[in-house]
Amino acid sequence: MSDAAPAETTRLPFSAARIPDDVFAAMRRENLARWPTGAEVDLDEAVDFHKSLPAHKNLSAVMRKADAEGRCLTQPRGGFGTLELQLELMRALDRDGLADIVPTTTDSYTRNEQWERAEAGIAESEKAGRSMLNGFPLVFYGPRTARRLIEAVDKPAIVLSGTSMPRLTGEVGFAAGFSGYLGSGLAYTTSYTKTLSIEDGIRNYQYLDRLTALYRERGVELHRRQPGFLTGTNIPPCIAIVTAIVDALLAAGQGVRNYGLELAQTLHLVQDAAAIRACRELVQEYLTKAGYADAFTPVTSLHWMGAWPYDDAQAAALVAYGGTLAAVGGAISVTTKSTHEAYGIPTPEANAEALRTTRMAIYLARRIRIDDMPEFRREKELIGREVRPIVDRVLEMGDGDVAVGTIRACEAGVLDIPWSPNRQMKSRVLPARDADGYLRILQPGDMPFPKDVLEYHEERLRERAARDGVAFGRELAVSSVYEMSETLEKLIPAG
């Protein structure tokens, strides 16, 4: 896997400041020249195409409308290795799955800017009659061909990039007519890369966010979204929200005003509901302090991101429960998984079925709110007490510049991510489930959590260790990661 940052003749001093127009124009010329389909990108033509689309195919407008109406939208993941297979998938998700938002997930070669290898994967897929890539090679096909995907569905489409290097994928995706793009500098770099520096990851997404603002300046509002964490492990809400605040501030600095926030589900109803509410409020709090009170920041809830069970019935329960959690928490959308999760990439049919299952769960729970429960209020307040000291220290370490502060905080362990593959992260912080199923901080590393908060976390975790007859230590964290993939016989023994 290549974690190399793209060569760049124009490199500004690192900061959260908006990229100047003339510098950005030079950066775009250099970026678009890196692969032949970059020559197809015509900003004026792309703007005109976006303006020609009805409002119900613009993701930013659809998210705003859902927020105003109190609805929870459904969106799957999905990408195949040829245009025809991707067309078939997107039509199935739109029509059979009733998806509110239709995705295009890019393949690993595209994510790592290995476009020649993506080309070979297309040829192998066509020869085999099935996808030999784990996503759609968007850059290889280019905006003119990829626009057929937009025209094939009657819903807004989003690029799910899974990359810390989104510059050319973003240009091609937006020019093709995708009105949403998932990814961010801090979350994706610390989730997906080993050697790419966090500074380069942030710079790469500053480019994409400046591009998004360029469309906005021309009258087209696009939806950018922060991806939460896709490490396949447990991330406590407080750490996910700290990262969301950092990424939101970085995007706002480049001019983005429609910026979604993703939170992976903990599978505890009260904690997930409190986290969804706290996330939006805390992000808005720090955006307003920074002078960005006009930013729209809806929250998306992610189906369980840890290990999944092989049993179809157990997996179906996780799918349905994920829709319930999103609805009760007041999320504006939910990103779904399927009963095939433990086995690999789902078929279009399985993907569509999971969408319908989730949609029914949302319908059943659509009017349920738990905001008045003492436990909800207590958990929401606790999340705020965990988040603010960390974000405040990040900003302090950067003398008010969130980009600079983020690098310094990661180096010091003040900002840390559990089980991150990135060498710049200390990964000393560890979470585990407590006796009631909440995710708590087992080992804080060097993160500046208040002393009484850590004492509360330890008390709850020691209670679980005593109940389960296990040592208070790292095994609590490891067992929490794999818990949901265990058999029912182990989770709830018969008799």
N, C-alpha and C positions, 0 to 999 in steps of 0.2 A: 504494500500500500504506500502511495506517495503522499507525504505530508508537506511537501515543499511548497513554499509560498511563491506566487507568480513573480517573474521578473518585472521590475517596474522602474522606469527611468525617472518618473516624477514621484518622489516620496517625501511627504510632509513630515514635520516633527510630530511625534505621536501625541495626540490629545483628543478630547471629545469635541473639539471645534468643528463647525460645518466646513466641508471641503469647498474651497472657492470655485466659482464657476469655470474660470479658465483652466485651473488645474484639473478639475473633473472632466472637462472636455478632452484634455490630453490623455487622461487615464482611460477614457472610453475608447478613444482611437486605438490606443495600444492594446486594450483588452479585446476588442472586436477583431483585431488582426490575428488573434492566436489560433483560429480555426476557420476554415472556409465559410461555414454558415454564418459566421459573425457579419460577413458582408451583406447578408440579407436583412439585417436589423436597420430599419428606417424609423426613427423616433416619430416623425410627423405622421407617417402612414400608420404606425401602431396606435398613436393617439386617436386618429380618425376612426380606426377599427373599433377601439374600445368605446368610443362615443356612439358608434352605430349599434352597439349591443343594447338590448333591453335591460332595465334596472335589475330584473330578477336573475341576470347572468353576471352581475357585478358583485363580487363577494363583500366588498366594503359596505355597499348599500344593503345587501341581504343581512349582514351581521347587525347593522344599525336597526333595521326593521324588526328583526327577531328580538333584539334587546328592548325596543320600545313596546313590543307586544308580550314580552315575558315568555317567549318560546325557547325551546332547546332544540337546535338543529342537529342533524346526524351527518357524519362524514367518515367514510372508511379510509383505509390505506389501500394502495394497489398500483402495481406497475408490471408490465410485461415487455418482452424484448423486441417486438416488432410493431410497426404501425397498425397492422390489421388486428393483431391480438390485443393491443391497447384500445383500439376502437371498440372491439367486442366487449372488453371488460368495462369500459366507461359507460357504454349503452346499458349493460346489465345492471350496473350500480345505480344508474339514473332511473331506469324504467322498472326493473324487477326489485331492486333494493329500496327504491323510493328515497335515495340519498338526497339530502338538501344541498350538499356540497360534494362535487366529484373530484377525486384526486388523480394526480399522476406522480407516482413515486419513481424517482430516477434510479438507475442501476449503479452498482458499486464502481464500475469503471468511470462512469460519468462523474460520480461524486469525487473521484480522485483525479479527475482531469486526464484520464487515460483514454482519449477518444479513439485512438487507433484500435485499441483492444475492444472497445465497445462496438466498433464496426465489424470486427471479427465475430463478436457474439451475435450480432444480427444475422450474419451469414449462417452461423451454426444453428440458430433458432429456425431460420427459414428451411434449412436442410432437414432438421429434425421434426418440423411440424409442431413444435412446442417451444415455449420460452426457455432459452438457455442462459438468460440474464435474469437478475433479481429485480429488474425495474426497466423503465423506459429510457433509452438513450437519447434524451431530448436534444442535446447539443449536436449530435451527429445528424439527426433529421432536420434540424433548423426550424426557424419560425414559420416559413411558408408551408412546409409539410405538416408541422405540428398543429397548425391552425385548423386542420381537419378534425382534430380532437375537440376543439372548442365548438365547432359547428355541428358536431355529432350529438351533443347533449343539450338539454334545456335548463341547465343549472349552472351556477358559477363554478369555475374550476380553479384548483389550487395546486401549485408545485410543492411536492414533499421531497426536498432535496437531500436531506441526510448528510450534508457536507459543510465543512468549514471554508470551502472555496466556491462561493456561489456567483462569482462575477459574471462569467459567461452564461451559466445556466439561467441566471436571473434575467440577463439581457434577452436571451432567446425566449424564455418563458413569457415575459411581459410582451414582447413583440408578437408572439403567437396569439395572445389574447387571454392568457391566464391572468386572473385578477387577484390572485393571492399567492403568497410565497412563504413557506415555513422555514425558519432557521434563524440563528443568532450567533454572534461572535463568541460570547462566553459559554453558553450552554452547549453548543455543538462542538466547540474545540475541546472542551473538557470531557465530553461524552464519547467522541468518536476518534480522536487523534492521539498519537503517542508523542511525536516529535515536533509537530507544528506549534509554534509559540502562540501563547494567548494573545500577544500583541498583534501577530499577523492575522489570527482569526478575527479579532475585533476590527482591524483595518479592512479585511475582506467584506465584512458585513456593513461597515460604514459606507463602502462603495455601493452595495445593494440598497441601503437605506437612502443614500443620496440620489440614486436612480429612481427610487420610489417617489421621492419628493419632486424630482424633475417632472415626472408624469403629473403629479398633483399641481405643480405650477402651470401646467398646460390644461388643467381642467379635468383630469382623470384621477380619481382617488382609488388607490389600490390598497389591498389589505395585507399588511405584514404581520407575521405571527412569530412569537417567541416559543421555542419548542419544548420547554421544560427539559426533562432528562430522559434519555432513551438508553440508559446503561444496562437495563435489565435487572437492576437492583432496587432496593428501597431508598428513596430520597425523602426525608422528613419535609413536611410543608414549609417549615421556616427556611430551610436551605434553598428549596425551589423558589420561594418568594423573593429571597435576597437576590438570587440570580435574575429573576424576572425584573426586579427593580433596576438592576444594573443595565440589563439589555434594553429595557424601555427608555432609560435616560440616554443611552447611546444612540438609539434610533431617533428619539425626539430631537437630539442635537443636530441630526442631519436633515430634519424637516418632516419626519413621519408623524402623522396625526391619527392614523387608524392602525392600531397595534394590538393584536390579540395576545393573550397570555395562556399558556398551557400548564396544567397541573396534573401530574400522574396520580391516580387514585390510590389511597392507602387501604381501601376496603373497609374503613371504619366510617359509618354513616355520619356520625357527629363530627369527627375530625375532618372529613372531606368537605362537608357543608361549611364548617367554620373556615377551612382553608380557602375555599372558593370566594367567600365573602371577604376575608381578610386580605387576600391577594389583590383584589381590585381596589379596595380601600387604601391599602398601603402603597401600591404603585401610584395611585392618584395623589396621595399625600406627597410623595417625593417629586412627582412630575410638577405639581403645583408649586412646591417650594423652588423648583428650578425654573419656573416661569412658563411651564407648558400646561396650563390649566385647560386647554382646548383639546387635549388628546383623548381619543376614544379607546378604551382598553377592556374589551370583553374577555371573559374567561372561558376557556375550553377545557373540559374534563377528559382525561385520557383513560380508556379502559386499562385494566391491570397491566403494568409494565414488567412484572417479574415473571418467574417461570410458571408455565401453564400446565394443567393436568392433561394426561392423555385420554382420560375417560370423557366421552362426548357429553354425558349428562352433567358432569362437574363443570366442563367448559361452558356449556349452555347456561348454567347458573351464573357463572362469572360474567357472561355477556349481558344477561338480563339485569343482574345486579348493578353492572356498570351504568346502564341506562337509568336505573332508579337513583343511584348516587348523584348523577349529573342533574337530574330533574329536581330532586329534593334540595340540592345545593344551589340551585339557581344559575347553573352554567348556561351560557348562550349557545354552546355547541358541545357535542361529545364525539370523540374520535374512537371508532370502533375496532374491535378485533373479532375473530371468528372462532368456531370450535376446532379449526385446523391449526390453531396457533402453535401447539406443541410439535406439530409435524413439519411445518414450513409454510410456504406461500399458499394461501387458500385459493381454491377455484373461484371463478366468478359467481357460481351458484352458492357456494358456502359463504362468500363475502356478502352477497345480497341477502341471504337468510339471516345472517347476524345483524345486518342493518334493520331488517323488519322486526327481529326480536327486540333490539334496542329501542326501536320506535314504539313498540307496544308497551315496553316498560316505562318509557317516558310518559306515554298517555296515561297509564295507570297512576303514576306518581306526580302528575303535572301540577296539582294544586296543593301538594304537601309542603309545608315549610316548618322548620324546627327552631327558628330564630329566637323564640321566646323561652326555649328550654334553658334552665340554669347551666346545664352541662355545655350547651352550645356557646353561651356567652362566656363561660369560663375558658373554654378552649380557644375561642377567638381572641380573647384578651391575652392568653398565654402566647399565642403565635406572634402577636404584636410585640410583646416583651422580648421574644427571642430574636425577632427580625431587626428592630430599630438599632440596637447597639452595634450590630455588625455593619449595617449600611452606613450608619453615622461614622464608624471608624474607617470604612472604605473611602468615604468622601473626605474625611480629615486627612488620611494618608496621601490623598492626591491634591491637597490644598484646594478642594472644591472641584477638581477635574476628575470625573468618574472613570475615565479611561486610564489615566495615570494611577489613580487610587486602586483600581482593580488589579493592575499588575503588581503593585507593591503589596497589596493585601494577600494575593495568592502566594507570593514569594514568602511572606511572613506566616502563612497559615491562618491569617485572620479570616480569609474567605477560603473555605475548603469544601471539597466534594467527596462523598464516600465512594470508594472503589473507582476513582477516575483513572483511565489509562494514560492520561497526559502527564508527562514527566515534570511539568511545572507545578502540578498540584501535589500537596503533601499527602492528601488522602488519609489523614490521621483521625478524622471524625468518623464515628460509626453509629448507625442507628439500630434499634431492635424494637420488637413489639413488647408492650408491657402486658400486665395481667388482664387488661380489658381490651386489648387489641389495638391500642393507639401506637403509632410510631414515636419513639422517644430517643433521646440522645444517650447512647451508652458510653461513648468516649468522645469528648468535645474537641480533642486535639488542642489547637491554639485559638479556637474561635471564642470571642469574648461574650459568651453567654453569662447572664447574671447568676451569681452564686446560688441564690434561692431557687432559681429555675432548675439548675442542674441538680440540686438536692432533691427536688420534687421528681425529676426524671429518674434519678437513681433509686429513690424509694419505690416507685412504681415498677421498675425493672427488677429490683431485688425480690419484690413480691411475686413476680412471674417466675423467676428462677427457683424460688422456694416451692412454689406450687407445682412446677414441672419436674422438680428434682434434678436440675442441671446447675452447673457452676455459673456464678455470675461473671461473665466475661465474653470473649469474642464469639463463642459458640452460640450465644443468644442472637447475635447479629446474623450469623451464617444461616441458622435454622429459620430465621424470619424471612430470608430471601427465598428459600425453597419451599416454604410452608404450603403455599397454594397448589403446588404440583404434587403433593403427597396424595396417596389414595384415601378414599373415605374410611377404609378400615383403620388407617392410622389416625386420621383427623378426628373421627367420631367412632370409636370401636363399638361394635354391636354388643348390646347387653350391658 
